[in-house]
Amino acid sequence: MNLLSIQAISLLGFSNLFFLVLVLFSCRCFVGTKIYLTLLSKNWFKKFYQYHCWYWWGFIISVFLHTL
């Protein structure tokens, strides 16, 4: 393994964690119903939540590239 491959694996590992956090905090199942309803009344959370499906795609692509 050369330095470039180690850096790429590390970067993709961090992107896995980043997208996982985005998915978890934007998912209504993980946040809980009461907290979710409170957050949904906030404009910033609505904007954050509307990209939930895109966070999943980012996570899936990141995991796929990380496994190569």
Residue pairs with C-beta under 8 A, 6 or more apart in sequence:
9 66
12 62
12 65
12 66
13 66
15 58
15 62
15 66
16 59
16 62
16 63
16 66
19 55
19 58
19 59
19 62
20 59
22 55
22 58
22 59
23 52
23 55
23 56
23 59
24 30
25 31
25 48
26 48
26 49
26 51
26 52
26 55
27 52
28 36
31 39
39 45
40 46
40 49
